[in-house]
Amino acid sequence: MVSAEASPSRARNHDILTLSAIGYIAYYLIVQWHEVVGHGLPFYLMGSRHLLLTSTSMDAPDNIPAVAVGTMGSRFVSVSGSLSTILLALVLYPWLRHAIRTRANISLRFFLWLMVAIGFFHGCCYPTYSGIFGAGDWADIIALWPHQGLLRAIEIVLGIVLCTVTVRAFAPLFGTFSESLVRLAMVPYLAGTVGTGIGGFFLPAEQMYYIIIGLIPSALIGQGVLLFIVPRARKVRTEVPVGEVIPRSPTAIVLAIIVLAIMILTARGVHFYFA
C-alpha cells in the first residue's frame, strides 16, 4: 500500500474477459433472485400454483383474484422483488467484509462486492425507475391509488436518496481494489447490460415493447451503482492498493457462457406447476 498522493495508480491490467464474466454472472443471479424469490415465492404464498419464469421475469398465468392489480396481494408480490435483493445483499455482506479483511482471492472479493452493492442498489433504484417510466414493480404498488403524479414524484425522490446512500456506503469497499477503478466499474456494467439484452431479444416478438421500455432501461439503471462509484471511492480512500489485479479466469468465462446459454434457452419461459 502506498500513499494516494505519492504514487500514481499502476495496476491497470485487470482482465477484461474475466471482469465481463464476473459482472454478467453477478447481475444475472441478482435478477433471477429478484424474480424467483422476490416474486415467485410471494405468488406461491398468495395461492398461485402455475408460475412462468422467463429469462427476465416471473409471472403467474393462473391469474388468481388474490394477486389481481390493485389488491394487497399484488402490492405484496411487487414490493417483495425489491426487498428480496436487499435481503440477499444483507446476507452476503458479512461474507464480503470477511473476504476483504482476510484478503481472499481478488476475483472472489470483487464478485461478492458486485453481488452486495448491486443487490442493494437494484432494490433501492426500483422506485425511481417506476416513477420515471410508470412501469415495473413500484408502479404496481401504487396502482389505482389517487394522485398518481405525486406518488410517482415521491418514488423518484425516495429512490434517488436510497441510491445515493448506497453509493456512499459501498465506495470505501470499492476503493480497496487496485486501479483501474474505471475498468472495474464499467466492464461489468456493460457486460451485465449487454448479456441481459441478448437474453431479452429471445423473448417472443409480442414482448419487444417490454424489452424497450422495461428490460434494457432496468438493466441500465439497476447496475447504476457502477456508474457513480469511482469518483466517490477515490475521494474517500487514503491509500491506493497496487500490484493486485484480477487475472484471466477460464472458469469464470466458461461459467458466463453457460449462464448466457441458460438465459437464451429459458427466454421464452419455463412453466412450473404445483399441487
C-alpha positions in Angstrom: 0.0 0.0 0.0 1.2 3.5 -0.8 0.1 7.0 -0.3 -2.6 8.1 -2.7 -0.8 11.4 -3.2 2.6 9.9 -3.5 2.1 7.3 -6.2 0.1 7.1 -9.3 -2.0 4.0 -9.9 -0.1 1.4 -11.8 -2.2 -1.8 -11.9 -4.3 -1.2 -15.0 -4.5 -4.6 -16.4 -7.5 -6.3 -14.8 -8.5 -8.9 -17.3 -11.5 -7.7 -19.4 -12.9 -11.1 -20.2 -12.9 -12.2 -16.6 -14.4 -8.9 -15.5 -17.1 -9.3 -18.1 -17.8 -12.8 -17.0 -18.0 -11.9 -13.3 -20.1 -8.9 -13.9 -22.6 -10.7 -16.1 -22.9 -13.7 -13.7 -23.5 -11.4 -10.8 -26.2 -9.4 -12.4 -27.9 -12.5 -13.8 -28.0 -14.0 -10.3 -29.4 -10.8 -8.8 -32.1 -10.6 -11.5 -33.1 -14.2 -11.1 -33.2 -13.9 -7.3 -35.4 -10.9 -7.7 -37.8 -12.9 -9.9 -37.8 -16.3 -8.3 -37.5 -15.4 -4.6 -38.8 -11.8 -4.8 -41.9 -12.6 -7.0 -42.2 -16.4 -7.4 -42.3 -17.2 -3.7 -44.9 -14.4 -2.9 -47.0 -15.6 -5.8 -46.9 -19.1 -4.3 -47.8 -17.9 -0.8 -50.7 -16.0 -2.2 -52.1 -19.1 -3.8 -50.7 -19.3 -7.3 -49.9 -22.8 -8.4 -48.8 -22.1 -12.0 -45.7 -19.9 -12.4 -43.9 -18.9 -15.6 -40.2 -18.0 -15.4 -38.6 -16.3 -18.4 -35.0 -15.1 -18.6 -36.1 -11.7 -17.2 -39.5 -12.1 -15.4 -41.7 -14.2 -13.2 -45.5 -14.3 -13.7 -48.5 -16.3 -12.5 -50.6 -17.3 -15.6 -53.4 -18.7 -13.4 -54.4 -15.1 -12.6 -55.9 -15.8 -9.2 -58.0 -13.0 -7.7 -55.7 -12.6 -4.7 -53.0 -11.1 -6.9 -55.1 -9.0 -9.2 -53.9 -5.5 -9.9 -54.7 -3.1 -7.1 -55.1 -5.8 -4.4 -52.9 -6.1 -1.3 -51.7 -9.4 -2.7 -50.5 -7.7 -5.9 -48.7 -5.0 -3.9 -47.1 -7.6 -1.7 -45.8 -9.5 -4.7 -44.4 -6.3 -6.2 -42.7 -4.9 -3.2 -41.1 -8.2 -2.4 -39.0 -8.0 -5.6 -37.0 -5.0 -4.3 -36.9 -6.3 -0.7 -35.5 -9.7 -1.9 -32.4 -8.2 -3.5 -31.8 -6.0 -0.4 -32.2 -9.1 1.8 -29.7 -11.1 -0.4 -27.2 -8.2 -0.1 -27.6 -8.2 3.7 -27.0 -11.9 3.9 -23.9 -11.7 1.8 -22.5 -8.5 3.4 -20.7 -10.3 6.3 -19.0 -12.7 3.8 -17.9 -9.7 1.8 -16.4 -7.9 4.8 -14.6 -11.1 5.9 -13.2 -11.7 2.4 -11.8 -8.2 2.3 -10.4 -8.3 5.8 -8.6 -11.6 5.1 -7.5 -10.6 1.6 -9.2 -13.5 0.0 -8.9 -14.2 -3.8 -9.4 -10.8 -5.5 -11.9 -12.3 -8.1 -14.0 -13.7 -5.2 -13.8 -10.4 -3.3 -14.9 -8.4 -6.4 -17.7 -10.9 -7.2 -19.0 -10.5 -3.7 -18.8 -6.7 -3.9 -20.9 -6.8 -7.1 -23.5 -9.1 -5.5 -23.8 -6.9 -2.4 -23.5 -3.4 -3.9 -25.7 -4.1 -7.0 -28.1 -6.1 -4.8 -28.7 -3.1 -2.6 -28.8 -0.6 -5.5 -31.1 -2.8 -7.6 -33.6 -2.9 -4.8 -33.3 0.8 -4.0 -33.4 2.1 -7.6 -36.8 0.5 -8.4 -38.9 3.3 -7.1 -37.0 5.8 -9.3 -37.3 3.5 -12.3 -41.1 3.1 -11.8 -41.6 6.7 -11.1 -39.9 7.8 -14.3 -41.3 5.2 -16.7 -44.6 4.4 -15.0 -43.9 0.7 -15.2 -42.4 -2.0 -13.1 -42.9 -3.2 -9.6 -43.4 0.1 -7.9 -45.9 1.2 -10.5 -47.9 -1.9 -9.4 -47.5 -0.9 -5.7 -49.3 2.4 -6.2 -51.7 1.1 -8.9 -55.3 2.5 -8.6 -54.4 5.0 -5.9 -55.2 8.6 -6.3 -52.7 11.4 -7.0 -50.5 9.2 -9.3 -48.3 12.2 -10.3 -47.5 13.0 -6.7 -46.9 9.4 -5.8 -44.5 8.9 -8.8 -42.6 12.0 -7.8 -42.2 10.6 -4.2 -41.0 7.3 -5.7 -38.4 9.1 -7.8 -37.1 11.2 -4.8 -37.1 8.1 -2.5 -35.2 6.0 -5.0 -32.6 8.8 -5.6 -32.0 9.2 -1.8 -31.6 5.4 -1.3 -29.3 5.0 -4.3 -27.1 7.9 -3.1 -26.8 6.3 0.3 -25.9 3.0 -1.4 -23.1 4.6 -3.5 -21.7 6.4 -0.5 -21.8 3.2 1.7 -20.0 1.0 -0.8 -17.5 3.4 -2.1 -14.9 2.7 0.6 -15.0 -1.1 0.0 -14.7 -0.5 -3.8 -11.7 1.7 -3.1 -9.9 -1.4 -1.6 -9.4 -2.7 -5.2 -6.5 -1.7 -7.4 -6.7 0.6 -10.3 -8.1 0.9 -12.9 -11.3 1.5 -11.0 -13.0 2.8 -14.2 -12.3 -0.6 -15.8 -13.5 -2.4 -12.7 -16.8 -0.5 -12.8 -17.6 -0.1 -16.5 -16.7 -3.5 -17.9 -19.1 -5.4 -15.5 -21.7 -2.7 -16.1 -21.6 -3.1 -19.9 -21.4 -6.9 -19.7 -24.5 -7.1 -17.4 -26.4 -4.8 -19.7 -25.4 -6.5 -23.0 -25.9 -10.0 -21.6 -29.4 -9.2 -20.3 -30.2 -7.5 -23.7 -29.1 -10.6 -25.6 -31.4 -12.8 -23.4 -34.2 -10.4 -23.8 -34.1 -10.5 -27.6 -35.0 -14.2 -27.5 -38.3 -13.3 -25.9 -41.5 -13.7 -28.0 -41.9 -11.0 -30.7 -45.0 -9.6 -28.9 -42.9 -8.7 -25.9 -40.5 -6.5 -27.8 -42.1 -3.4 -26.4 -41.4 -4.8 -22.9 -37.7 -5.1 -23.9 -37.5 -1.4 -25.0 -39.5 0.1 -22.1 -38.6 -2.3 -19.4 -35.7 -4.7 -19.8 -33.0 -2.5 -21.2 -33.7 0.6 -19.0 -33.9 -1.6 -15.9 -30.5 -3.1 -16.7 -29.0 0.3 -17.3 -30.5 1.7 -14.1 -30.3 -1.4 -11.9 -26.5 -1.5 -12.0 -26.2 2.2 -11.6 -24.0 2.0 -8.6 -21.2 1.2 -11.0 -21.7 4.5 -12.8 -21.2 6.6 -9.7 -18.9 4.6 -7.5 -15.5 5.6 -8.9 -15.3 9.3 -8.1 -16.6 8.6 -4.6 -14.2 5.7 -4.0 -11.2 7.8 -5.0 -12.3 10.6 -2.8 -12.8 8.6 0.4 -9.7 6.3 0.3 -6.4 7.3 1.7 -4.2 4.6 0.3 -4.1 3.1 -3.2 -3.6 -0.7 -3.4 -1.1 -1.6 -6.2 0.1 -4.7 -7.9 -3.1 -6.8 -7.3 -5.1 -7.4 -10.4 -8.0 -9.7 -11.5 -6.3 -12.3 -13.7 -7.7 -14.3 -16.6 -10.0 -17.0 -15.3 -11.1 -19.6 -17.8 -13.5 -21.0 -15.1 -15.4 -17.7 -14.8 -15.5 -17.2 -18.6 -16.9 -20.7 -19.2 -19.5 -20.2 -16.4 -20.6 -17.0 -18.0 -21.1 -18.7 -21.3 -23.1 -21.5 -19.6 -25.3 -18.8 -17.9 -25.8 -17.0 -21.1 -26.9 -20.2 -22.8 -29.3 -20.9 -19.9 -30.7 -17.4 -20.3 -31.3 -17.8 -24.0 -32.8 -21.3 -23.6 -35.2 -20.1 -20.9 -36.0 -16.8 -22.5 -39.4 -17.9 -23.8 -40.4 -19.3 -20.4 -40.3 -22.3 -18.2 -43.6 -23.3 -16.6 -43.8 -24.6 -13.1 -46.9 -26.4 -11.7 -47.5 -27.0 -8.1 -50.2 -29.2 -6.5 
